[in-house]
Amino acid sequence: MIKNYIKIAWRNLFRSKTINAIHIIGLSIAIATSILLFLTASFELSFDNFHENRKSIAKIYLQNRPDGNLEYNNAFPTPFASALKNEIPSIDAVTRFYNGSILLRNGDKQFQVGAKYVDPDFLSIFSFPKVSGTDQALENLDAIVLDEPTAINLFGTSDVLGKSIEIENNGSWESKIITALLEKVPKNSSLTFTALVRFETKPNYKDNVDNWSNVDHSVFAKFKSPISDDETFTKSTKAFMDNYYKNEMEMLKRDGAQPDADGNYSSMHAMPLNELHLSDGKGGSALFPYILIVISVLILFIACSNFINLTFANSISRNKEIGTRKTLGATAWQLVGQLWTESVLICLIGLFFGIVVSVILIPQYNSIMNYALSFRDLLLPENLITVILVFAVISLIAGGLPAYQIAKPAIIETLKGKTGRKNNVLRNGLTVVQFSIAIGLIIATIIISAQLYYIANRPLGFDKSEVISIPIGKGIDPEQGLLRMRESLSSIPWVKSVSASDINLGMGSDGSMSNSVFGFDYEGKQISTSYMRIDYDYLETLGIKLIAGRDISREFPTDKVAVLINKKMAQQIGGEANAVGKTLSISEKESTVVGIIDDFNFKDLRQQVTPLTISANPDVFDVAYIFVRVSTQDLKESLSTIEGIWKKINPSATASPTYLDENTQKMYANDLRFARIIITGSVIAISIACLGLFALALLTINFRTKEIGIRKVLGSSVAGIVVLLSTGILKHLLISILIAIPVTYYFMKNWLQGFEFRIDMQWWMYALGIIFTFLIAFATVSYHSTKIARKNPVDSLRDE
């Protein structure tokens, strides 16, 4: 019997070519899209799962409410980690984690690589796959750990254990011994590096051994048991906070900060490692993978609804066949089996083409979305099981439900063609839900696009256009590199000014966008300020507005110890009117405020502008980035020229110069990726939903063929019939709009809350989405309506 079902199903596949083609196209697109989104979500959720102790590892952070809103701080001073390990019994091991880069040298080969400055326990806390070496590889200060690709680049082999290599540190070369070799860091690792060295070799380490004011690195802890209750850990660290952060908490209290439920103005927390990727900004949002899964489910739902509606629409033409089969003795379950087999066959074909399309699109998807997915990911057991289960659900719902509904009616109803009307509620309900989803996605696309446009074009407080950012890197003294660059560019007419800073603006080719924070006492008040080391002409080069006092200048020898502050910082020390001329003691160095600058966004727009102090003192930090303002029509050629000059000055430089406007865009790469997924999902959802509308229009017209013929005979116009046939569909759309608007508003409002600077949702955003949907829906319905309205009424009434 099953063999007979399959033969008939195969034969019927080619009888209704148009309907079945729409079935297959809709399912294929939905399945292909869902596979890509599911693989993406699976990849995002797999981060850091390879660590054996992942359930016991956490990133330490502090939490407070200075203005009523939660703020998080995961940067700590140098002595913090050892104090934490010694005083918190539940902690088994800790490691500091400083993000930097080092220049490696083996003979005449030099490479600048991304390095992390860590403590000896790092390799025992984390389980990065090793080629050779042990967890104790970083016990000695002269140890270095490399990944395999870096070792091969430097030595031509991976057999490097025990060999020596030189690193450039503070202008001189130091010899290190390779004590372990790691495999390339997995793609699903929150922590990335190519080399590990001891934290004690970090720049400015000796100056900050006992300094609790300078915060510049993260701290990870391995607990003695799996982390199950962050609240318990927070309570266990209260005495620690009272001891080491007493001044900071008193300052928060004095400035009107809100305490937590236990009365703490600042508290310590542990973020489990498995939450890190989706909570530190790199993964975008903790909800991101689940949003992908929801979008894929919604698209599959629309495709299944479309399948059901098309099956019901097509069943009208098979009433006589089904009625005859019943008359000849076929049972309802035999008919269900036959119809369900036909549906399963179509679903299988849709699954096949869906997988093929997804495999074809993976390279393009990776390129656009910046992922590294592969077909092998789909073959993982857990992913294969998920695909099989999803296929079973689709076959059962999209195939089984219509089969049962079509086979259920009595013989007389089937032969008279009266079976279709009883399923109106189901069909109409599915159509309403389809378009609610599609409308919601379209409106979300408009709002997301508007927010990202706002971010890209909002004034940042500095002029990012026509400014080139050059990472100095290793291999050259930063001050000498800046001096030589100034001299080399002085004769180029389109170079307007040159300056430098220790931090980048935006995210450059070296991936850096960090800054240092200092705490200091001012007239009995503890103040925290971001700190930036600059060079002369910084305000001119970046187009930053000076609102009081003067700029730091070469004409004043004492300006080496002078500082500029922003308006936020001026408010911390008594206001803008009296700030100029005041003396600040930051990091045990006396500095005089000579000017106040306008607030500018040196962080991304998800964060508030914080107090900022700017100094030209070379004894605080080295500059790390050179900024060049140009004025030219050929920006690409200018960038190439600047890069060529810099390569001659510093041949070992690996990071390329970039324009600042490109750097700022990179900060929102995750948001852009999210927007692309929503836009693509909207297009796919509305396309498949229109196929469902196509089916409903076809079904409606098939029911009303006789009525239309009579109306034509009685003088109805083509336009009148089109309006008549479109009214019912448009009513469904109206219901969809009423459902979609509040749901979309809720989710978009929550998404926008993630930005400190955001747009207000406007009525026109919703109106535009609604109008767009109406136009598409009306065009889809009008095709059938116009076609039947122009038909000769004799043809419509001939068979009635």
C-alpha positions in Angstrom: 0.0 0.0 0.0 2.8 2.4 0.9 4.4 1.7 -2.5 1.1 2.6 -4.2 0.8 5.8 -2.1 4.3 6.8 -3.3 3.5 6.1 -7.0 0.3 8.1 -6.9 2.0 10.9 -5.0 4.8 11.1 -7.6 2.2 11.1 -10.4 0.2 13.9 -8.7 3.3 15.9 -8.2 3.4 16.7 -12.0 -0.4 17.2 -12.3 -0.5 20.4 -10.3 2.8 21.8 -11.4 2.2 25.4 -10.4 0.8 24.7 -7.0 3.5 22.1 -6.2 6.2 24.4 -7.5 5.0 27.1 -5.1 5.0 24.5 -2.3 8.6 23.5 -3.0 9.9 27.0 -3.6 8.4 28.3 -0.4 9.6 25.4 1.7 13.1 25.4 0.1 13.6 29.1 0.9 12.3 28.8 4.4 14.4 25.7 5.2 17.6 27.2 3.6 17.1 30.4 5.6 16.3 28.5 8.8 19.4 26.2 8.4 21.7 29.2 8.1 20.1 31.0 11.1 20.1 27.8 13.2 23.8 27.1 12.4 24.6 30.7 13.4 22.7 30.4 16.6 24.3 27.1 17.3 27.8 28.6 16.8 27.0 31.6 19.0 25.8 29.3 21.8 28.8 27.0 21.5 31.3 29.6 22.7 33.8 28.5 25.3 32.2 25.0 25.6 35.6 23.4 25.0 36.9 24.4 28.4 36.8 21.5 30.9 36.2 23.8 33.9 33.8 26.1 32.1 31.1 25.8 34.8 33.6 26.9 37.4 35.2 29.8 35.5 33.9 33.4 35.7 34.9 36.9 34.8 34.9 39.3 37.7 33.1 42.6 37.4 31.8 45.4 39.7 28.3 46.8 39.5 26.8 50.1 40.7 24.0 52.6 40.0 25.6 56.1 39.9 22.5 57.7 38.2 19.9 55.1 38.8 21.0 53.0 35.9 23.1 49.9 36.2 26.8 50.4 35.3 29.4 47.6 35.0 33.1 47.8 35.4 35.4 44.9 34.5 38.7 46.7 34.5 40.8 46.3 37.6 44.1 47.6 39.2 47.2 45.5 39.2 47.1 44.3 42.9 43.4 43.4 42.8 43.8 39.8 41.6 46.2 38.6 44.2 44.1 40.2 47.0 41.0 38.5 45.6 42.6 35.1 45.6 44.0 35.5 49.1 40.8 36.7 50.7 37.9 34.9 49.0 37.9 31.2 50.1 35.6 30.0 47.3 38.2 31.0 44.6 40.8 28.4 43.6 42.8 30.3 41.1 42.9 33.7 39.4 44.5 35.3 36.3 44.8 38.8 35.1 44.2 39.3 31.4 45.6 42.3 29.6 45.1 42.8 25.9 48.2 43.9 24.0 50.5 43.1 21.1 54.2 42.2 21.0 56.8 42.1 18.2 58.4 38.7 17.9 61.8 38.1 16.3 63.6 34.9 15.3 66.7 35.8 13.3 65.7 38.0 10.5 62.0 37.1 10.8 59.8 39.6 12.7 56.0 39.4 13.3 53.8 41.6 15.4 51.1 39.4 17.0 48.2 39.8 19.3 49.4 38.8 22.8 47.8 38.5 26.2 49.6 39.3 29.4 48.5 36.7 31.9 49.3 35.0 35.2 50.8 31.4 35.6 47.4 29.9 36.4 45.9 30.9 33.0 46.6 27.6 31.3 45.3 25.6 34.3 42.1 27.7 34.4 41.4 27.5 30.7 41.6 24.4 28.5 43.0 25.7 25.2 44.1 22.7 23.1 47.9 22.1 23.4 50.3 20.7 20.8 53.0 20.4 23.4 53.8 21.7 26.9 51.9 21.6 30.2 49.7 23.8 32.3 52.7 25.0 34.2 54.3 26.5 31.1 54.1 30.1 32.4 55.7 29.5 35.8 58.9 31.3 34.8 59.0 35.0 33.9 61.0 34.3 30.7 58.4 31.9 29.4 56.3 32.5 26.3 53.5 30.4 24.8 52.7 30.5 21.1 50.0 29.1 18.9 51.0 26.7 16.2 50.5 29.0 13.1 52.7 31.7 14.7 55.5 29.1 15.5 55.4 27.8 11.9 55.7 31.3 10.5 58.7 32.1 12.7 60.5 28.7 12.7 59.1 26.8 9.7 58.1 24.0 12.1 55.9 23.2 15.1 58.8 21.5 16.9 59.7 24.6 18.9 59.4 23.6 22.5 62.5 24.9 24.4 63.6 27.2 21.7 64.3 30.8 22.4 62.7 33.8 20.7 63.0 37.6 21.2 60.3 40.0 22.1 60.5 43.8 21.9 59.6 45.3 25.2 59.9 49.0 26.1 62.3 49.7 23.2 64.7 46.8 23.9 64.8 43.1 22.9 64.3 40.4 25.5 64.9 36.7 25.1 62.0 34.3 26.0 61.8 30.5 26.0 58.9 28.8 24.3 57.5 26.5 27.0 54.2 25.4 25.3 52.6 25.3 21.9 48.9 25.7 21.5 46.6 24.8 18.6 45.1 27.8 16.9 42.5 29.3 19.3 39.1 27.9 18.4 36.8 30.1 16.5 34.2 29.8 19.2 36.5 31.2 21.9 35.7 34.5 23.7 39.4 34.9 24.4 41.6 35.3 21.3 45.4 35.5 21.1 48.4 34.2 19.3 50.9 34.5 22.1 50.9 34.5 26.0 53.5 36.1 28.2 53.6 36.8 31.9 51.6 39.7 33.2 54.8 41.1 34.8 56.2 42.0 31.4 53.3 44.3 30.7 54.2 48.0 29.9 54.2 50.2 33.1 53.8 47.1 35.3 56.4 48.2 37.8 54.8 51.6 38.2 51.5 50.0 39.1 52.3 47.0 41.3 50.7 48.6 44.4 48.5 51.2 42.5 44.8 50.7 43.1 43.9 53.8 40.9 45.0 52.6 37.5 42.6 50.0 36.0 43.5 48.5 32.7 42.9 44.7 32.6 40.3 42.0 33.2 40.3 39.3 35.9 39.2 35.7 35.6 38.7 33.3 38.5 38.3 29.6 38.8 36.0 28.6 41.7 36.4 25.5 43.8 32.9 24.4 42.7 30.6 25.2 39.8 29.1 28.7 39.9 25.4 28.4 40.7 24.6 31.4 42.7 26.1 34.8 41.9 24.3 36.4 44.9 26.2 34.1 47.3 29.5 35.2 45.8 28.5 38.9 46.0 27.7 38.5 49.7 31.0 36.7 50.3 32.9 39.7 48.8 31.2 42.4 50.9 34.1 42.7 53.4 36.6 42.8 50.5 34.7 45.6 48.9 34.4 47.5 52.2 38.2 47.2 52.6 39.5 48.0 49.1 36.6 50.1 47.6 35.6 52.1 50.6 36.4 55.5 49.0 34.7 54.7 45.8 31.5 53.6 47.6 31.5 56.8 49.7 31.9 58.9 46.6 28.9 57.1 45.0 26.8 57.6 48.1 27.8 61.3 48.3 26.9 61.8 44.6 23.4 60.4 45.0 23.9 56.9 43.7 21.3 54.2 44.4 22.3 51.3 46.7 21.3 47.7 45.8 18.9 45.6 47.8 21.6 44.9 50.4 22.5 48.6 50.8 25.8 48.3 48.8 26.7 51.2 46.6 29.1 49.0 44.6 29.2 45.2 44.6 31.3 42.4 43.1 29.9 39.8 40.7 31.0 36.8 38.8 29.9 36.3 35.2 30.0 32.6 34.2 32.3 31.9 31.2 29.4 30.5 29.1 27.7 33.9 29.3 30.8 35.9 28.5 30.6 36.0 24.7 27.0 37.2 24.6 27.5 39.7 27.4 30.7 41.6 26.6 29.7 43.2 23.4 31.5 40.9 21.0 28.5 38.7 20.5 26.1 41.6 20.4 23.4 40.6 22.8 22.6 37.7 25.1 19.3 37.4 23.2 20.9 37.3 19.7 21.1 33.5 19.1 17.5 33.1 20.4 16.3 35.9 18.2 17.8 34.0 15.3 16.0 30.8 16.4 12.7 32.8 16.7 13.1 34.3 13.2 13.8 30.9 11.7 10.8 29.4 13.5 8.6 32.3 12.3 9.8 31.9 8.7 9.1 28.1 8.9 5.7 28.9 10.4 4.8 31.2 7.5 6.0 28.5 5.0 3.9 25.8 6.7 0.9 28.1 6.8 1.4 28.8 3.2 1.6 25.1 2.5 -1.6 24.4 4.4 -3.5 27.2 2.6 -2.3 26.1 -0.8 -3.2 22.5 -0.1 -6.7 23.6 0.9 -7.0 25.7 -2.2 -5.9 22.9 -4.4 -8.2 20.4 -2.7 -11.2 22.0 -4.4 -10.1 20.6 -7.7 -9.7 17.1 -6.2 -13.2 16.9 -4.6 -14.5 14.5 -7.2 -11.4 12.3 -7.0 -11.7 12.1 -3.2 -15.5 11.6 -3.3 -15.1 8.8 -5.9 -12.4 7.1 -3.8 -14.7 7.2 -0.8 -17.6 5.8 -2.9 -15.3 2.9 -4.0 -14.6 2.0 -0.4 -11.5 4.0 0.6 -11.5 4.8 4.3 -10.8 8.2 5.7 -7.4 7.0 7.1 -6.5 5.5 3.7 -7.2 8.9 2.1 -5.2 10.6 4.9 -2.3 8.3 4.2 -2.4 9.0 0.5 -2.7 12.8 0.9 0.0 12.8 3.7 2.4 10.8 1.5 2.0 13.5 -1.2 2.8 16.2 1.3 5.8 14.3 2.7 7.1 13.9 -0.8 6.9 17.6 -1.4 8.5 18.3 2.0 11.3 15.9 1.2 12.0 17.7 -2.1 11.8 21.1 -0.3 14.2 19.8 2.3 16.6 18.6 -0.3 16.6 21.9 -2.2 16.7 23.8 1.1 19.9 22.0 2.1 21.4 22.5 -1.4 20.6 26.2 -1.3 22.0 26.7 2.2 25.3 25.0 1.2 25.6 27.2 -1.9 24.9 30.3 0.2 27.2 29.5 3.1 30.3 31.3 1.6 28.3 34.4 0.7 26.6 34.3 4.1 30.0 34.1 5.9 31.3 37.0 3.9 28.3 39.3 4.5 27.7 38.3 8.2 31.4 37.8 9.1 31.0 34.1 10.2 32.9 31.0 9.5 30.2 28.4 9.1 30.6 25.3 7.0 28.5 22.4 5.8 30.3 20.1 8.3 28.6 22.0 11.0 25.2 20.7 9.7 26.5 17.1 10.0 27.2 17.4 13.7 24.9 14.9 15.5 23.0 17.5 17.5 22.4 19.6 14.4 21.3 16.6 12.3 18.9 15.5 15.0 17.4 19.0 15.1 17.0 19.1 11.3 15.2 15.7 11.3 12.9 16.7 14.1 12.0 20.0 12.4 11.3 18.1 9.2 9.1 15.7 11.1 7.1 18.6 12.6 6.8 20.3 9.2 5.6 17.1 7.6 3.1 16.4 10.4 1.7 19.9 10.6 1.9 21.1 7.0 1.0 17.7 5.5 -1.0 15.8 8.1 -3.4 18.6 9.1 -4.7 19.4 5.6 -4.8 15.7 4.8 -7.0 15.0 7.7 -9.3 18.0 7.1 -9.7 17.1 3.4 -10.4 13.4 4.0 -12.8 13.9 6.9 -16.0 15.3 5.1 -18.9 13.0 4.1 -19.1 11.6 0.5 -22.0 13.8 -0.5 -20.3 17.0 0.7 -17.1 16.1 -1.1 -18.9 15.3 -4.5 -20.9 18.6 -4.3 -17.7 20.6 -3.6 -18.8 21.9 -0.2 -15.7 20.9 1.8 -13.7 24.1 1.4 -15.9 26.5 3.3 -15.6 24.6 6.7 -11.9 25.4 6.9 -12.3 29.2 6.5 -11.5 30.0 10.1 -8.2 28.0 10.1 -7.1 29.4 6.7 -8.0 33.0 7.6 -6.3 32.7 11.0 -3.1 31.4 9.4 -3.1 34.2 6.9 -3.6 36.8 9.7 -0.7 35.3 11.7 1.5 35.2 8.6 1.0 38.9 7.9 1.3 39.9 11.5 4.8 38.3 11.4 5.7 39.9 8.1 4.4 43.4 9.1 6.3 43.2 12.4 9.5 42.3 10.6 9.1 45.1 8.1 8.5 47.7 10.8 11.4 46.3 12.8 13.6 46.7 9.7 12.6 50.3 9.3 13.3 51.1 13.0 16.6 49.3 13.0 17.7 51.0 9.8 16.8 54.4 11.2 18.7 53.7 14.4 21.8 52.6 12.6 21.6 55.6 10.2 21.3 57.8 13.3 24.4 56.2 14.8 26.4 56.6 11.6 25.5 60.3 11.2 25.1 61.6 14.8 27.7 64.2 15.7 30.3 62.5 18.0 31.9 65.7 19.2 34.9 65.2 16.8 35.2 65.4 13.1 35.8 61.8 11.9 35.9 62.6 8.2 39.2 62.7 6.3 41.2 61.6 9.4 43.6 58.6 9.0 44.4 56.5 12.1 47.7 54.7 12.1 48.5 52.0 14.7 52.1 52.5 15.7 52.6 48.9 16.8 56.0 47.5 17.9 59.4 47.8 16.3 59.9 51.5 16.8 59.9 54.0 19.7 56.4 55.6 19.6 57.7 59.1 20.1 60.4 58.7 17.4 57.8 57.2 15.1 55.5 60.2 15.6 58.4 62.7 15.1 59.6 61.0 11.9 56.0 60.8 10.6 55.5 64.5 11.2 58.7 65.3 9.3 57.8 63.1 6.4 54.3 64.6 6.0 55.3 68.2 6.5 56.0 68.7 2.8 52.7 67.2 1.5 50.2 70.0 0.8 47.1 67.9 1.4 48.2 66.9 4.9 46.7 69.5 7.3 47.8 68.4 10.7 49.3 65.4 12.5 48.8 64.3 16.2 48.7 61.1 18.3 47.0 59.4 21.2 47.4 56.3 23.3 43.9 55.2 22.3 42.1 54.8 19.0 38.7 56.3 18.2 36.4 53.6 16.9 37.8 50.2 16.1 40.8 50.2 13.8 42.6 47.5 11.9 44.3 46.3 15.1 40.9 45.8 16.8 41.6 48.1 19.7 39.2 50.6 21.2 40.1 50.6 24.9 41.0 53.4 27.3 42.5 53.7 30.8 40.7 54.9 33.9 42.2 56.6 37.0 40.8 57.3 40.4 42.1 60.2 42.5 41.1 62.3 45.5 40.0 65.9 44.9 39.2 68.1 47.9 38.2 65.0 49.9 36.1 63.6 47.0 37.0 60.5 45.2 36.8 61.0 41.4 37.1 58.5 38.5 38.2 59.7 35.1 39.1 58.2 31.8 42.6 59.2 30.9 44.0 59.8 27.5 47.6 60.6 26.4 47.8 62.9 23.4 50.3 64.9 21.5 50.2 68.5 20.3 47.6 69.5 17.7 45.2 66.8 18.8 42.2 69.2 19.0 42.9 70.6 15.6 43.4 67.2 14.0 40.3 65.7 15.4 38.1 68.8 15.2 37.3 68.9 18.9 35.8 72.1 20.2 37.6 74.1 23.0 35.0 75.9 25.1 37.2 77.4 27.8 40.9 78.2 28.5 43.4 77.2 25.9 44.8 74.1 24.1 48.0 72.3 25.2 50.7 74.0 23.2 54.4 73.7 22.3 54.8 77.3 23.2 54.3 76.5 26.9 57.1 74.2 28.2 55.1 73.6 31.4 52.3 72.0 29.3 54.0 68.7 29.5 52.3 68.4 32.9 49.1 70.3 31.9 45.8 68.7 31.2 42.6 69.3 29.3 39.3 68.1 30.7 35.9 67.6 29.1 32.7 69.2 30.5 31.7 66.0 32.4 35.0 66.2 34.2 34.7 69.9 34.9 31.3 69.2 36.6 33.1 66.8 38.9 35.6 69.5 40.1 33.2 72.3 40.7 31.8 73.4 37.3 33.1 74.8 34.0 33.4 78.4 35.3 36.1 77.6 37.9 37.8 74.5 36.5 40.6 76.2 34.5 43.7 76.7 36.6 42.9 74.0 39.1 45.5 71.4 40.1 44.7 67.7 39.9 46.7 64.9 41.5 46.2 61.9 39.1 48.4 58.8 39.5 50.6 60.7 42.0 51.4 63.4 39.4 50.3 67.0 39.8 48.6 68.5 36.7 47.1 71.9 36.0 43.9 72.3 34.0 44.6 74.7 31.1 41.4 74.2 29.1 38.0 72.6 28.9 36.8 70.8 25.7 33.3 69.8 24.6 32.2 66.3 25.5 32.9 63.9 22.6 32.2 60.2 22.2 35.5 58.4 22.7 33.5 55.3 23.4 30.6 53.9 21.4 27.0 55.3 21.5 25.8 52.5 23.7 27.6 54.3 26.6 27.3 57.7 28.2 30.1 60.2 27.8 32.2 59.9 31.0 34.6 62.3 32.6 37.8 62.6 30.6 41.3 64.0 31.3 43.7 64.5 28.5 47.5 64.9 28.9 50.5 65.4 26.7 52.9 64.0 29.4 55.1 61.3 27.7 55.9 59.9 31.2 52.3 58.7 31.7 51.7 56.6 28.6 53.3 56.2 25.2 51.2 57.2 22.2 49.9 54.3 20.2 48.1 55.8 17.3 49.0 58.6 14.9 46.2 60.7 13.4 46.6 62.5 10.1 44.0 65.0 8.9 44.0 65.3 5.1 42.1 67.4 2.6 42.0 65.7 -0.8 39.5 64.4 -3.4 41.2 61.1 -3.7 40.9 59.5 -0.2 42.0 56.1 -1.4 45.2 57.4 -2.9 45.9 59.5 0.2 45.5 56.4 2.4 47.9 54.4 0.2 50.4 57.2 0.3 50.3 57.5 4.1 50.6 53.8 4.5 53.6 53.7 2.2 55.4 56.4 4.2 54.6 54.7 7.5 55.9 51.3 6.2 59.2 53.0 5.4 59.4 54.5 8.9 58.3 51.2 10.6 58.8 48.2 8.3 57.6 45.8 11.1 54.2 47.5 11.3 51.4 44.9 10.6 48.2 46.9 11.2 47.2 49.1 8.3 46.1 52.7 8.5 42.3 53.3 8.3 40.0 56.2 8.1 38.2 57.1 11.4 34.8 57.0 9.8 35.4 53.4 9.0 36.7 52.8 12.5 33.5 54.1 14.1 31.4 51.9 11.8 33.3 48.8 13.0 32.1 49.4 16.5 28.6 48.6 15.4 29.4 45.6 13.3 27.2 43.4 15.4 24.2 45.8 15.1 24.8 45.9 11.3 24.8 42.1 11.2 21.6 42.0 13.3 20.0 44.5 10.9 21.0 42.5 7.8 19.4 39.4 9.3 16.2 41.2 10.2 16.1 42.8 6.7 16.7 39.4 5.0 14.2 37.7 7.2 11.6 40.4 6.4 12.1 40.0 2.7 11.8 36.2 2.9 8.8 36.4 5.3 6.9 38.8 3.2 7.7 36.8 0.0 6.4 33.6 1.5 3.4 35.3 3.1 2.5 36.6 -0.3 2.5 33.0 -1.6 -0.1 32.3 1.2 -2.1 35.4 0.1 -1.8 34.1 -3.5 -3.4 30.8 -2.3 -6.2 32.6 -0.3 -7.0 34.8 -3.3 -7.1 31.7 -5.6 -9.3 29.9 -3.1 -11.7 32.8 -2.7 -12.0 33.3 -6.5 -12.6 29.5 -7.0 -15.5 29.7 -4.5 -17.0 32.8 -6.1 -16.6 32.1 -9.9 -20.3 31.7 -10.4 -21.0 34.9 -8.4 -18.5 36.9 -10.4 -20.0 35.6 -13.7 -23.5 36.7 -12.6 -22.2 40.2 -11.5 -20.6 40.6 -14.9 -23.8 39.8 -16.6 -25.6 42.3 -14.4 -23.2 45.0 -15.4 -20.4 45.1 -12.7 -17.2 46.7 -13.9 -13.7 45.2 -13.6 -12.7 47.7 -11.0 -15.8 47.0 -8.9 -15.1 43.2 -8.9 -11.4 43.8 -8.0 -12.5 45.9 -5.0 -15.1 43.3 -4.0 -12.6 40.4 -4.1 -9.9 42.5 -2.3 -12.1 43.6 0.6 -11.9 40.3 2.5 -8.1 40.0 2.1 -7.6 43.6 3.3 -9.8 43.0 6.4 -7.3 40.2 7.3 -4.5 42.6 6.8 -6.1 45.1 9.1 -6.4 42.5 11.9 -2.7 41.6 11.2 -1.7 45.3 11.7 -3.6 45.5 15.0 -1.7 42.5 16.2 1.7 43.4 14.8 2.0 47.1 16.0 1.9 46.6 19.8 4.1 43.4 19.7 6.7 45.2 17.4 6.6 48.3 19.6 7.4 46.3 22.7 10.4 44.5 21.2 11.9 47.5 19.4 11.6 49.6 22.5 13.6 47.1 24.4 16.2 46.9 21.7 16.6 50.6 21.5 17.2 50.7 25.3 20.6 49.2 24.6 21.8 52.5 23.2 22.5 55.5 25.3 21.9 57.7 22.2 18.8 56.5 20.3 16.0 57.6 18.1 12.4 58.1 19.1 10.1 55.7 17.3 7.9 57.8 15.0 4.4 57.1 13.7 5.7 57.3 10.1 7.9 54.2 10.7 4.8 52.1 11.4 2.8 53.8 8.6 5.5 53.1 6.1 5.6 49.4 7.0 1.8 49.2 6.8 1.6 51.0 3.5 4.4 48.8 2.1 2.6 45.6 3.1 -0.7 46.9 1.8 0.8 47.6 -1.6 2.4 44.2 -1.9 -0.8 42.4 -0.7 -3.0 44.5 -3.0 -0.7 43.8 -6.0 -0.8 40.0 -5.2 -4.6 39.9 -4.9 -5.2 42.2 -7.8 -3.5 39.8 -10.2 -6.1 37.1 -9.6 -9.0 39.6 -9.2 -8.2 41.4 -12.5 -7.8 38.1 -14.3 -11.1 36.7 -13.2 -12.9 40.0 -13.6 -11.9 40.2 -17.3 -13.0 36.6 -18.0 -16.0 36.1 -20.2 -19.0 35.5 -17.9 -20.1 32.7 -20.3 -16.9 30.8 -19.4 -17.6 31.4 -15.7 -21.2 30.1 -15.8 -20.7 27.3 -18.3 -20.0 24.6 -15.8 -22.4 25.9 -13.1 
